[in-house]
Amino acid sequence: MKKFLSLALAVLMLAVMLPITALAAEPSGSIERAAITHDNGILKNAVSVDLKNVNFESSVQVKLYSGDTLLTTAMLNTDKLGAGSYKYLTCCIATETADEYWSLTPWTPKDDVVPNKAVLVVDGSKLAEKTFELNADAWAALPGTVRPSSGTIVIVPDRTEDTPKTDDQKNPSTGANDVVAAAVALMAVSALGMAVLSRKK
């Protein structure tokens, strides 16, 4: 009888613990805040997205947006930080060299495109979204942000003088040119006549 009761108690305890275990295994996490990273009052080259109560089995991603435009996706390097539960986790989205814990999809941080939204995706499920406001001047001052003026702008001037001309463009025929040609021919004939007359004399 005692063995039966012990076995029943063990089964009951196992049944009670199963839902708790299943609940603990579910992906979780939230976004606390996002801000430009500082180090002793000096701006660094990253936006820090502070995460809380993150639990994952395979992946953690933070998508950075400006409005509806996806700028880049930061993916946690699980070789550096393995699966599990973390009360606090900071995602570093760098404007220059990526943080060793967070790899980034290719992007070009522009000084006039300021991030204002982060989305947390854990184990493939979107769990949180947070909008925020960064100081535009501080964002533009970060190392790695590209100014629009640094882009190459090609202005093509009107250079018709360098354009090769076709044969009929080299000596265009106009009414004024015809008059000049006739006058020159008339002068040549007159000069020839005068020369003939002077030789007869």
Backbone as JSON Lines, residues from 0, in Angstrom:
{"i":0,"aa":"M","n":[0.82,-1.21,0.0],"ca":[0.0,0.0,0.0],"c":[0.86,1.26,0.0]}
{"i":1,"aa":"K","n":[1.92,1.26,0.83],"ca":[2.8,2.43,0.9],"c":[3.49,2.66,-0.43]}
{"i":2,"aa":"K","n":[3.89,1.56,-1.09],"ca":[4.55,1.7,-2.39],"c":[3.59,2.31,-3.4]}
{"i":3,"aa":"F","n":[2.33,1.89,-3.33],"ca":[1.33,2.42,-4.27],"c":[1.13,3.92,-4.05]}
{"i":4,"aa":"L","n":[1.02,4.31,-2.77],"ca":[0.84,5.73,-2.45],"c":[2.04,6.56,-2.88]}
{"i":5,"aa":"S","n":[3.23,6.02,-2.67],"ca":[4.45,6.73,-3.09],"c":[4.48,6.91,-4.59]}
{"i":6,"aa":"L","n":[4.11,5.87,-5.31],"ca":[4.08,5.93,-6.78],"c":[3.03,6.93,-7.26]}
{"i":7,"aa":"A","n":[1.86,6.91,-6.63],"ca":[0.79,7.84,-7.01],"c":[1.21,9.28,-6.74]}
{"i":8,"aa":"L","n":[1.88,9.5,-5.62],"ca":[2.36,10.85,-5.27],"c":[3.4,11.33,-6.27]}
{"i":9,"aa":"A","n":[4.27,10.44,-6.68],"ca":[5.3,10.8,-7.66],"c":[4.68,11.17,-9.0]}
{"i":10,"aa":"V","n":[3.66,10.4,-9.43],"ca":[2.96,10.68,-10.69],"c":[2.25,12.02,-10.6]}
{"i":11,"aa":"L","n":[1.61,12.3,-9.44],"ca":[0.9,13.56,-9.24],"c":[1.85,14.75,-9.3]}
{"i":12,"aa":"M","n":[3.01,14.61,-8.67],"ca":[4.0,15.7,-8.69],"c":[4.5,15.94,-10.1]}
{"i":13,"aa":"L","n":[4.69,14.88,-10.85],"ca":[5.15,15.0,-12.23],"c":[4.1,15.7,-13.08]}
{"i":14,"aa":"A","n":[2.83,15.35,-12.86],"ca":[1.74,15.96,-13.62],"c":[1.63,17.45,-13.33]}
{"i":15,"aa":"V","n":[1.87,17.84,-12.08],"ca":[1.81,19.25,-11.69],"c":[2.97,20.03,-12.3]}
{"i":16,"aa":"M","n":[4.13,19.42,-12.37],"ca":[5.33,20.11,-12.87],"c":[5.35,20.25,-14.38]}
{"i":17,"aa":"L","n":[4.67,19.38,-15.12],"ca":[4.71,19.42,-16.58],"c":[4.26,20.76,-17.16]}
{"i":18,"aa":"P","n":[3.12,21.33,-16.73],"ca":[2.73,22.62,-17.3],"c":[3.73,23.73,-17.01]}
{"i":19,"aa":"I","n":[4.34,23.69,-15.81],"ca":[5.33,24.7,-15.45],"c":[6.55,24.59,-16.36]}
{"i":20,"aa":"T","n":[6.98,23.35,-16.62],"ca":[8.13,23.12,-17.49],"c":[7.82,23.59,-18.9]}
{"i":21,"aa":"A","n":[6.61,23.28,-19.38],"ca":[6.22,23.69,-20.73],"c":[6.17,25.2,-20.84]}
{"i":22,"aa":"L","n":[5.66,25.86,-19.77],"ca":[5.56,27.32,-19.76],"c":[6.94,27.95,-19.78]}
{"i":23,"aa":"A","n":[7.85,27.37,-19.04],"ca":[9.2,27.92,-18.96],"c":[9.94,27.8,-20.28]}
{"i":24,"aa":"A","n":[9.57,26.81,-21.09],"ca":[10.27,26.58,-22.35],"c":[9.8,27.52,-23.46]}
{"i":25,"aa":"E","n":[8.66,28.19,-23.26],"ca":[8.15,29.07,-24.3],"c":[9.04,30.29,-24.47]}
{"i":26,"aa":"P","n":[9.19,30.77,-25.72],"ca":[10.0,31.98,-25.93],"c":[9.34,33.19,-25.27]}
{"i":27,"aa":"S","n":[10.16,34.05,-24.72],"ca":[9.64,35.24,-24.07],"c":[10.65,36.38,-24.18]}
{"i":28,"aa":"G","n":[10.19,37.57,-23.86],"ca":[11.08,38.73,-23.88],"c":[10.31,40.01,-24.13]}
{"i":29,"aa":"S","n":[10.89,41.12,-23.7],"ca":[10.28,42.43,-23.93],"c":[11.39,43.45,-24.17]}
{"i":30,"aa":"I","n":[11.01,44.6,-24.73],"ca":[11.96,45.69,-24.99],"c":[11.75,46.76,-23.93]}
{"i":31,"aa":"E","n":[12.79,47.07,-23.2],"ca":[12.69,48.09,-22.16],"c":[12.88,49.49,-22.73]}
{"i":32,"aa":"R","n":[13.95,49.68,-23.5],"ca":[14.23,51.0,-24.06],"c":[15.27,50.88,-25.16]}
{"i":33,"aa":"A","n":[15.45,51.97,-25.9],"ca":[16.51,52.04,-26.92],"c":[17.14,53.42,-26.84]}
{"i":34,"aa":"A","n":[18.44,53.47,-26.93],"ca":[19.16,54.74,-26.82],"c":[20.51,54.62,-27.51]}
{"i":35,"aa":"I","n":[21.11,55.77,-27.78],"ca":[22.46,55.79,-28.34],"c":[23.44,55.43,-27.23]}
{"i":36,"aa":"T","n":[24.37,54.54,-27.53],"ca":[25.33,54.07,-26.53],"c":[26.32,55.17,-26.16]}
{"i":37,"aa":"H","n":[26.53,55.33,-24.86],"ca":[27.52,56.29,-24.35],"c":[28.58,55.53,-23.55]}
{"i":38,"aa":"D","n":[29.75,56.1,-23.52],"ca":[30.83,55.57,-22.69],"c":[31.5,56.75,-22.0]}
{"i":39,"aa":"N","n":[31.21,56.92,-20.7],"ca":[31.72,58.06,-19.94],"c":[31.35,59.39,-20.6]}
{"i":40,"aa":"G","n":[30.11,59.47,-21.05],"ca":[29.63,60.72,-21.64],"c":[29.97,60.91,-23.1]}
{"i":41,"aa":"I","n":[30.7,59.96,-23.69],"ca":[31.09,60.07,-25.09],"c":[30.2,59.17,-25.93]}
{"i":42,"aa":"L","n":[29.69,59.73,-27.04],"ca":[28.85,58.94,-27.94],"c":[29.66,57.8,-28.55]}
{"i":43,"aa":"K","n":[29.09,56.61,-28.56],"ca":[29.74,55.48,-29.22],"c":[29.02,55.17,-30.51]}
{"i":44,"aa":"N","n":[29.5,54.17,-31.23],"ca":[28.98,53.9,-32.56],"c":[27.87,52.84,-32.56]}
{"i":45,"aa":"A","n":[26.85,53.03,-31.72],"ca":[25.8,52.01,-31.66],"c":[24.51,52.55,-31.06]}
{"i":46,"aa":"V","n":[23.43,51.85,-31.41],"ca":[22.15,52.02,-30.72],"c":[21.98,50.8,-29.83]}
{"i":47,"aa":"S","n":[21.76,51.04,-28.55],"ca":[21.57,49.93,-27.6],"c":[20.08,49.71,-27.38]}
{"i":48,"aa":"V","n":[19.65,48.48,-27.59],"ca":[18.26,48.1,-27.33],"c":[18.27,47.17,-26.12]}
{"i":49,"aa":"D","n":[17.71,47.65,-25.0],"ca":[17.72,46.88,-23.76],"c":[16.53,45.92,-23.73]}
{"i":50,"aa":"L","n":[16.84,44.64,-23.57],"ca":[15.82,43.59,-23.54],"c":[15.68,43.05,-22.12]}
{"i":51,"aa":"K","n":[14.5,42.52,-21.8],"ca":[14.25,42.0,-20.46],"c":[13.54,40.65,-20.53]}
{"i":52,"aa":"N","n":[13.91,39.77,-19.59],"ca":[13.28,38.44,-19.45],"c":[13.24,37.68,-20.77]}
{"i":53,"aa":"V","n":[14.4,37.58,-21.38],"ca":[14.5,36.87,-22.67],"c":[14.75,35.4,-22.42]}
{"i":54,"aa":"N","n":[13.89,34.57,-22.98],"ca":[14.06,33.12,-22.91],"c":[13.98,32.57,-24.33]}
{"i":55,"aa":"F","n":[15.02,31.87,-24.75],"ca":[15.02,31.38,-26.13],"c":[15.7,30.01,-26.23]}
{"i":56,"aa":"E","n":[15.35,29.3,-27.28],"ca":[15.96,28.01,-27.56],"c":[16.9,28.05,-28.75]}
{"i":57,"aa":"S","n":[16.58,28.91,-29.73],"ca":[17.39,28.9,-30.95],"c":[17.87,30.27,-31.41]}
{"i":58,"aa":"S","n":[17.04,31.3,-31.28],"ca":[17.45,32.58,-31.87],"c":[16.79,33.78,-31.2]}
{"i":59,"aa":"V","n":[17.52,34.9,-31.24],"ca":[17.0,36.2,-30.81],"c":[17.38,37.2,-31.89]}
{"i":60,"aa":"Q","n":[16.39,37.94,-32.36],"ca":[16.63,38.97,-33.37],"c":[15.99,40.28,-32.92]}
{"i":61,"aa":"V","n":[16.67,41.38,-33.27],"ca":[16.11,42.71,-33.06],"c":[16.14,43.43,-34.4]}
{"i":62,"aa":"K","n":[14.96,43.81,-34.88],"ca":[14.85,44.51,-36.16],"c":[14.75,46.0,-35.89]}
{"i":63,"aa":"L","n":[15.6,46.77,-36.57],"ca":[15.65,48.22,-36.37],"c":[14.99,48.91,-37.57]}
{"i":64,"aa":"Y","n":[14.04,49.8,-37.26],"ca":[13.27,50.48,-38.3],"c":[13.43,52.0,-38.19]}
{"i":65,"aa":"S","n":[13.2,52.66,-39.33],"ca":[12.92,54.09,-39.35],"c":[11.57,54.22,-40.04]}
{"i":66,"aa":"G","n":[10.54,54.51,-39.26],"ca":[9.18,54.46,-39.81],"c":[8.84,53.04,-40.2]}
{"i":67,"aa":"D","n":[8.43,52.85,-41.45],"ca":[8.11,51.5,-41.94],"c":[9.29,50.85,-42.67]}
{"i":68,"aa":"T","n":[10.42,51.55,-42.73],"ca":[11.59,51.04,-43.46],"c":[12.5,50.23,-42.54]}
{"i":69,"aa":"L","n":[12.71,48.97,-42.87],"ca":[13.63,48.13,-42.1],"c":[15.06,48.52,-42.44]}
{"i":70,"aa":"L","n":[15.82,48.93,-41.44],"ca":[17.2,49.36,-41.65],"c":[18.18,48.18,-41.58]}
{"i":71,"aa":"T","n":[18.07,47.4,-40.51],"ca":[18.94,46.23,-40.35],"c":[18.34,45.29,-39.31]}
{"i":72,"aa":"T","n":[18.81,44.05,-39.32],"ca":[18.39,43.06,-38.32],"c":[19.62,42.57,-37.57]}
{"i":73,"aa":"A","n":[19.57,42.7,-36.25],"ca":[20.65,42.21,-35.39],"c":[20.3,40.8,-34.91]}
{"i":74,"aa":"M","n":[21.25,39.87,-35.07],"ca":[21.02,38.47,-34.68],"c":[22.02,38.06,-33.61]}
{"i":75,"aa":"L","n":[21.52,37.55,-32.51],"ca":[22.38,37.14,-31.41],"c":[23.28,35.99,-31.84]}
{"i":76,"aa":"N","n":[24.57,36.13,-31.58],"ca":[25.53,35.08,-31.88],"c":[25.47,34.03,-30.77]}
{"i":77,"aa":"T","n":[24.78,32.93,-31.05],"ca":[24.58,31.91,-30.01],"c":[25.85,31.12,-29.71]}
{"i":78,"aa":"D","n":[26.9,31.31,-30.5],"ca":[28.2,30.72,-30.14],"c":[28.81,31.47,-28.96]}
{"i":79,"aa":"K","n":[28.44,32.76,-28.84],"ca":[28.95,33.57,-27.74],"c":[28.04,33.5,-26.52]}
{"i":80,"aa":"L","n":[26.74,33.42,-26.77],"ca":[25.76,33.39,-25.69],"c":[24.73,32.32,-26.01]}
{"i":81,"aa":"G","n":[24.79,31.23,-25.28],"ca":[23.95,30.08,-25.59],"c":[22.5,30.26,-25.19]}
{"i":82,"aa":"A","n":[21.67,29.35,-25.64],"ca":[20.23,29.39,-25.35],"c":[19.99,29.32,-23.86]}
{"i":83,"aa":"G","n":[18.86,29.93,-23.45],"ca":[18.53,29.92,-22.03],"c":[17.68,31.12,-21.68]}
{"i":84,"aa":"S","n":[17.64,31.43,-20.38],"ca":[16.86,32.56,-19.87],"c":[17.8,33.64,-19.35]}
{"i":85,"aa":"Y","n":[17.5,34.88,-19.73],"ca":[18.32,36.02,-19.32],"c":[17.41,37.14,-18.84]}
{"i":86,"aa":"K","n":[17.64,37.58,-17.62],"ca":[16.8,38.65,-17.06],"c":[17.01,39.94,-17.84]}
{"i":87,"aa":"Y","n":[18.27,40.25,-18.16],"ca":[18.58,41.45,-18.93],"c":[19.54,41.09,-20.06]}
{"i":88,"aa":"L","n":[19.3,41.69,-21.22],"ca":[20.13,41.44,-22.39],"c":[20.16,42.72,-23.21]}
{"i":89,"aa":"T","n":[21.35,43.16,-23.61],"ca":[21.45,44.39,-24.4],"c":[21.89,44.07,-25.82]}
{"i":90,"aa":"C","n":[21.07,44.49,-26.76],"ca":[21.4,44.32,-28.18],"c":[22.11,45.57,-28.67]}
{"i":91,"aa":"C","n":[23.32,45.39,-29.17],"ca":[24.14,46.51,-29.65],"c":[24.09,46.54,-31.17]}
{"i":92,"aa":"I","n":[23.46,47.56,-31.74],"ca":[23.37,47.69,-33.2],"c":[24.34,48.79,-33.62]}
{"i":93,"aa":"A","n":[25.48,48.37,-34.14],"ca":[26.57,49.3,-34.41],"c":[26.43,49.98,-35.75]}
{"i":94,"aa":"T","n":[26.92,51.23,-35.82],"ca":[26.95,51.96,-37.09],"c":[28.27,51.73,-37.83]}
{"i":95,"aa":"E","n":[29.24,51.14,-37.13],"ca":[30.5,50.78,-37.79],"c":[30.66,49.26,-37.67]}
{"i":96,"aa":"T","n":[31.75,48.81,-37.08],"ca":[31.99,47.37,-36.95],"c":[30.97,46.75,-36.0]}
{"i":97,"aa":"A","n":[30.36,45.65,-36.44],"ca":[29.32,45.0,-35.64],"c":[29.88,44.48,-34.32]}
{"i":98,"aa":"D","n":[29.03,44.5,-33.3],"ca":[29.39,43.94,-32.0],"c":[29.59,42.43,-32.14]}
{"i":99,"aa":"E","n":[30.54,41.88,-31.39],"ca":[30.85,40.45,-31.54],"c":[29.68,39.55,-31.13]}
{"i":100,"aa":"Y","n":[28.79,40.06,-30.3],"ca":[27.64,39.26,-29.86],"c":[26.44,39.38,-30.8]}
{"i":101,"aa":"W","n":[26.45,40.41,-31.66],"ca":[25.29,40.66,-32.53],"c":[25.76,40.9,-33.96]}
{"i":102,"aa":"S","n":[25.45,39.96,-34.83],"ca":[25.76,40.16,-36.25],"c":[24.61,40.95,-36.89]}
{"i":103,"aa":"L","n":[24.93,41.71,-37.93],"ca":[23.94,42.58,-38.57],"c":[23.78,42.24,-40.04]}
{"i":104,"aa":"T","n":[22.57,42.4,-40.55],"ca":[22.39,42.34,-42.0],"c":[22.98,43.63,-42.58]}
{"i":105,"aa":"P","n":[23.47,43.58,-43.84],"ca":[24.14,44.76,-44.41],"c":[23.23,45.99,-44.39]}
{"i":106,"aa":"W","n":[23.82,47.13,-44.01],"ca":[23.07,48.38,-44.04],"c":[24.02,49.56,-44.11]}
{"i":107,"aa":"T","n":[23.49,50.69,-44.55],"ca":[24.26,51.93,-44.61],"c":[23.57,52.95,-43.71]}
{"i":108,"aa":"P","n":[24.09,53.16,-42.5],"ca":[23.47,54.15,-41.6],"c":[23.62,55.55,-42.19]}
{"i":109,"aa":"K","n":[22.51,56.25,-42.4],"ca":[22.55,57.6,-42.96],"c":[22.22,58.62,-41.88]}
{"i":110,"aa":"D","n":[22.9,59.76,-41.93],"ca":[22.73,60.73,-40.85],"c":[21.35,61.36,-40.83]}
{"i":111,"aa":"D","n":[20.63,61.3,-41.97],"ca":[19.3,61.9,-42.01],"c":[18.17,60.86,-41.94]}
{"i":112,"aa":"V","n":[18.53,59.6,-41.69],"ca":[17.52,58.54,-41.51],"c":[17.69,58.0,-40.08]}
{"i":113,"aa":"V","n":[16.88,58.52,-39.17],"ca":[17.05,58.24,-37.74],"c":[16.16,57.06,-37.33]}
{"i":114,"aa":"P","n":[16.74,56.01,-36.73],"ca":[15.92,54.88,-36.26],"c":[14.92,55.32,-35.2]}
{"i":115,"aa":"N","n":[13.72,54.74,-35.23],"ca":[12.71,55.11,-34.22],"c":[11.82,53.94,-33.79]}
{"i":116,"aa":"K","n":[12.18,52.72,-34.21],"ca":[11.37,51.56,-33.8],"c":[12.22,50.3,-33.76]}
{"i":117,"aa":"A","n":[11.98,49.46,-32.74],"ca":[12.65,48.17,-32.63],"c":[11.6,47.08,-32.45]}
{"i":118,"aa":"V","n":[11.85,45.93,-33.08],"ca":[10.95,44.78,-32.98],"c":[11.77,43.58,-32.51]}
{"i":119,"aa":"L","n":[11.27,42.9,-31.48],"ca":[11.96,41.74,-30.91],"c":[11.32,40.46,-31.45]}
{"i":120,"aa":"V","n":[12.16,39.59,-32.01],"ca":[11.71,38.3,-32.52],"c":[12.51,37.2,-31.82]}
{"i":121,"aa":"V","n":[11.81,36.32,-31.1],"ca":[12.47,35.25,-30.35],"c":[11.99,33.9,-30.89]}
{"i":122,"aa":"D","n":[12.94,33.07,-31.28],"ca":[12.62,31.74,-31.84],"c":[11.6,31.84,-32.98]}
{"i":123,"aa":"G","n":[11.74,32.9,-33.78],"ca":[10.87,33.07,-34.94],"c":[9.55,33.74,-34.67]}
{"i":124,"aa":"S","n":[9.24,34.07,-33.4],"ca":[7.97,34.7,-33.06],"c":[8.19,36.16,-32.65]}
{"i":125,"aa":"K","n":[7.38,37.06,-33.22],"ca":[7.44,38.47,-32.83],"c":[6.81,38.61,-31.45]}
{"i":126,"aa":"L","n":[7.62,39.11,-30.5],"ca":[7.13,39.18,-29.12],"c":[6.93,40.6,-28.63]}
{"i":127,"aa":"A","n":[7.66,41.56,-29.21],"ca":[7.55,42.92,-28.69],"c":[7.91,43.92,-29.78]}
{"i":128,"aa":"E","n":[7.35,45.13,-29.63],"ca":[7.65,46.23,-30.54],"c":[7.68,47.51,-29.71]}
{"i":129,"aa":"K","n":[8.68,48.35,-29.95],"ca":[8.76,49.59,-29.17],"c":[9.21,50.74,-30.07]}
{"i":130,"aa":"T","n":[8.49,51.85,-30.0],"ca":[8.92,53.06,-30.7],"c":[9.7,53.92,-29.71]}
{"i":131,"aa":"F","n":[10.62,54.7,-30.24],"ca":[11.47,55.55,-29.39],"c":[11.91,56.75,-30.22]}
{"i":132,"aa":"E","n":[12.55,57.7,-29.57],"ca":[13.02,58.9,-30.26],"c":[14.47,59.16,-29.9]}
{"i":133,"aa":"L","n":[15.32,59.14,-30.91],"ca":[16.73,59.46,-30.71],"c":[16.97,60.92,-31.06]}
{"i":134,"aa":"N","n":[17.96,61.51,-30.42],"ca":[18.36,62.87,-30.77],"c":[18.98,62.86,-32.17]}
{"i":135,"aa":"A","n":[18.38,63.61,-33.09],"ca":[18.82,63.57,-34.49],"c":[20.26,64.05,-34.64]}
{"i":136,"aa":"D","n":[20.65,65.07,-33.9],"ca":[22.02,65.59,-33.99],"c":[23.02,64.57,-33.45]}
{"i":137,"aa":"A","n":[22.65,63.91,-32.34],"ca":[23.53,62.89,-31.77],"c":[23.67,61.71,-32.73]}
{"i":138,"aa":"W","n":[22.56,61.33,-33.37],"ca":[22.62,60.24,-34.34],"c":[23.54,60.61,-35.51]}
{"i":139,"aa":"A","n":[23.39,61.83,-36.03],"ca":[24.22,62.26,-37.17],"c":[25.69,62.33,-36.8]}
{"i":140,"aa":"A","n":[25.98,62.56,-35.51],"ca":[27.37,62.68,-35.06],"c":[28.04,61.34,-34.81]}
{"i":141,"aa":"L","n":[27.27,60.24,-34.84],"ca":[27.87,58.93,-34.57],"c":[28.87,58.55,-35.66]}
{"i":142,"aa":"P","n":[29.99,57.93,-35.28],"ca":[30.91,57.42,-36.29],"c":[30.21,56.38,-37.15]}
{"i":143,"aa":"G","n":[30.4,56.47,-38.45],"ca":[29.82,55.47,-39.35],"c":[28.59,55.94,-40.07]}
{"i":144,"aa":"T","n":[27.91,57.0,-39.56],"ca":[26.75,57.49,-40.29],"c":[27.22,58.26,-41.52]}
{"i":145,"aa":"V","n":[26.57,58.03,-42.63],"ca":[26.98,58.6,-43.92],"c":[26.15,59.83,-44.22]}
{"i":146,"aa":"R","n":[26.82,60.92,-44.49],"ca":[26.12,62.14,-44.85],"c":[25.74,62.11,-46.33]}
{"i":147,"aa":"P","n":[24.54,62.6,-46.66],"ca":[24.13,62.61,-48.06],"c":[25.11,63.38,-48.94]}
{"i":148,"aa":"S","n":[25.74,64.42,-48.39],"ca":[26.67,65.23,-49.18],"c":[27.95,64.48,-49.54]}
{"i":149,"aa":"S","n":[28.2,63.37,-48.83],"ca":[29.41,62.61,-49.14],"c":[29.21,61.69,-50.33]}
{"i":150,"aa":"G","n":[27.96,61.54,-50.75],"ca":[27.7,60.73,-51.93],"c":[28.17,61.43,-53.18]}
{"i":151,"aa":"T","n":[28.44,60.68,-54.24],"ca":[28.91,61.27,-55.49],"c":[27.72,61.73,-56.31]}
{"i":152,"aa":"I","n":[27.68,63.02,-56.58],"ca":[26.62,63.6,-57.41],"c":[27.26,64.02,-58.72]}
{"i":153,"aa":"V","n":[26.82,63.44,-59.81],"ca":[27.4,63.73,-61.12],"c":[26.52,64.75,-61.81]}
{"i":154,"aa":"I","n":[27.1,65.92,-62.11],"ca":[26.39,66.96,-62.84],"c":[26.99,67.02,-64.23]}
{"i":155,"aa":"V","n":[26.17,66.81,-65.25],"ca":[26.65,66.81,-66.62],"c":[26.37,68.19,-67.22]}
{"i":156,"aa":"P","n":[27.43,68.99,-67.47],"ca":[27.21,70.32,-68.04],"c":[26.86,70.24,-69.52]}
{"i":157,"aa":"D","n":[26.37,71.38,-70.05],"ca":[26.07,71.46,-71.48],"c":[27.39,71.65,-72.22]}
{"i":158,"aa":"R","n":[27.86,70.6,-72.9],"ca":[29.18,70.66,-73.54],"c":[29.04,70.43,-75.03]}
{"i":159,"aa":"T","n":[28.19,71.23,-75.66],"ca":[27.96,71.04,-77.09],"c":[29.19,71.37,-77.91]}
{"i":160,"aa":"E","n":[30.13,72.21,-77.33],"ca":[31.32,72.55,-78.09],"c":[32.25,71.36,-78.29]}
{"i":161,"aa":"D","n":[32.11,70.35,-77.41],"ca":[32.97,69.17,-77.52],"c":[32.33,68.08,-78.38]}
{"i":162,"aa":"T","n":[31.11,68.31,-78.81],"ca":[30.41,67.28,-79.57],"c":[30.9,67.26,-81.01]}
{"i":163,"aa":"P","n":[31.38,66.14,-81.52],"ca":[31.84,66.08,-82.92],"c":[30.7,66.44,-83.87]}
{"i":164,"aa":"K","n":[31.06,67.22,-84.88],"ca":[30.04,67.68,-85.82],"c":[30.07,66.84,-87.07]}
{"i":165,"aa":"T","n":[28.89,66.67,-87.66],"ca":[28.79,65.94,-88.92],"c":[29.18,66.88,-90.05]}
{"i":166,"aa":"D","n":[29.38,66.34,-91.27],"ca":[29.84,67.15,-92.39],"c":[28.91,68.3,-92.71]}
{"i":167,"aa":"D","n":[27.62,68.04,-92.65],"ca":[26.69,69.11,-93.0],"c":[26.52,70.11,-91.87]}
{"i":168,"aa":"Q","n":[27.09,69.78,-90.64],"ca":[27.04,70.74,-89.55],"c":[28.28,71.63,-89.53]}
{"i":169,"aa":"K","n":[29.37,71.15,-90.16],"ca":[30.62,71.9,-90.09],"c":[30.5,73.24,-90.82]}
{"i":170,"aa":"N","n":[29.84,73.27,-91.99],"ca":[29.67,74.5,-92.75],"c":[28.19,74.65,-93.09]}
{"i":171,"aa":"P","n":[27.43,75.05,-92.13],"ca":[26.0,75.16,-92.4],"c":[25.73,76.21,-93.45]}
{"i":172,"aa":"S","n":[24.8,75.9,-94.35],"ca":[24.47,76.81,-95.44],"c":[23.37,77.75,-95.0]}
{"i":173,"aa":"T","n":[23.68,79.06,-95.05],"ca":[22.68,80.07,-94.7],"c":[22.62,81.09,-95.8]}
{"i":174,"aa":"G","n":[21.61,81.92,-95.81],"ca":[21.47,82.97,-96.81],"c":[22.62,83.95,-96.77]}
{"i":175,"aa":"A","n":[23.1,84.3,-95.58],"ca":[24.23,85.24,-95.45],"c":[25.48,84.67,-96.06]}
{"i":176,"aa":"N","n":[25.71,83.39,-95.86],"ca":[26.9,82.74,-96.43],"c":[26.84,82.75,-97.95]}
{"i":177,"aa":"D","n":[25.66,82.56,-98.52],"ca":[25.51,82.56,-99.98],"c":[25.84,83.93,-100.56]}
{"i":178,"aa":"V","n":[25.41,85.0,-99.92],"ca":[25.68,86.37,-100.38],"c":[27.18,86.65,-100.35]}
{"i":179,"aa":"V","n":[27.84,86.25,-99.27],"ca":[29.28,86.47,-99.15],"c":[30.02,85.71,-100.26]}
{"i":180,"aa":"A","n":[29.61,84.49,-100.51],"ca":[30.27,83.68,-101.55],"c":[30.1,84.31,-102.93]}
{"i":181,"aa":"A","n":[28.92,84.83,-103.21],"ca":[28.67,85.49,-104.51],"c":[29.52,86.73,-104.66]}
{"i":182,"aa":"A","n":[29.65,87.52,-103.59],"ca":[30.46,88.74,-103.65],"c":[31.92,88.42,-103.9]}
{"i":183,"aa":"V","n":[32.43,87.39,-103.26],"ca":[33.83,86.98,-103.44],"c":[34.05,86.53,-104.88]}
{"i":184,"aa":"A","n":[33.11,85.75,-105.42],"ca":[33.23,85.29,-106.82],"c":[33.21,86.46,-107.78]}
{"i":185,"aa":"L","n":[32.34,87.45,-107.55],"ca":[32.25,88.63,-108.41],"c":[33.54,89.43,-108.39]}
{"i":186,"aa":"M","n":[34.12,89.56,-107.19],"ca":[35.39,90.3,-107.07],"c":[36.5,89.57,-107.82]}
{"i":187,"aa":"A","n":[36.52,88.26,-107.78],"ca":[37.55,87.48,-108.48],"c":[37.41,87.66,-109.99]}
{"i":188,"aa":"V","n":[36.18,87.64,-110.5],"ca":[35.96,87.81,-111.93],"c":[36.39,89.2,-112.37]}
{"i":189,"aa":"S","n":[36.06,90.22,-111.56],"ca":[36.44,91.61,-111.88],"c":[37.95,91.75,-111.92]}
{"i":190,"aa":"A","n":[38.61,91.15,-110.95],"ca":[40.08,91.24,-110.92],"c":[40.7,90.57,-112.13]}
{"i":191,"aa":"L","n":[40.12,89.41,-112.54],"ca":[40.62,88.7,-113.7],"c":[40.43,89.52,-114.97]}
{"i":192,"aa":"G","n":[39.27,90.19,-115.06],"ca":[39.0,91.05,-116.24],"c":[39.96,92.21,-116.31]}
{"i":193,"aa":"M","n":[40.23,92.81,-115.18],"ca":[41.17,93.93,-115.15],"c":[42.56,93.48,-115.56]}
{"i":194,"aa":"A","n":[42.94,92.32,-115.16],"ca":[44.27,91.81,-115.51],"c":[44.36,91.57,-117.0]}
{"i":195,"aa":"V","n":[43.3,91.06,-117.63],"ca":[43.31,90.8,-119.06],"c":[43.41,92.12,-119.84]}
{"i":196,"aa":"L","n":[42.65,93.13,-119.41],"ca":[42.66,94.43,-120.08],"c":[44.02,95.1,-119.99]}
{"i":197,"aa":"S","n":[44.63,95.04,-118.86],"ca":[45.95,95.67,-118.67],"c":[46.99,94.99,-119.53]}
{"i":198,"aa":"R","n":[46.88,93.69,-119.78],"ca":[47.85,92.99,-120.61],"c":[47.7,93.38,-122.08]}
{"i":199,"aa":"K","n":[46.4,93.66,-122.51],"ca":[46.18,94.08,-123.9],"c":[46.78,95.43,-124.16]}
{"i":200,"aa":"K","n":[46.76,96.34,-123.22],"ca":[47.34,97.64,-123.39],"c":[48.85,97.52,-123.55]}
